[in-house]
Amino acid sequence: MCCTPGAAFGVEHTVRIGFADATETLRTGLDLVGGFPDHLAQV
């Protein structure tokens, strides 16, 4: 995983996150991250 300031890509006040792994691992992680806002809404 790497984090780069968005300014390096011409987008101020942001962070660009890059990661690499097996496709299935990435899909599982994205599913979990995608459900997090729903979890917060229930708290």
Secondary structure as GFF3:
##gff-version 3
##sequence-region A 1 43
A	DSSP	beta_strand	2	5	.	.	.	ID=ss1
A	DSSP	three_ten_helix	6	9	.	.	.	ID=ss2
A	DSSP	beta_strand	15	18	.	.	.	ID=ss3
A	DSSP	alpha_helix	23	42	.	.	.	ID=ss4
###
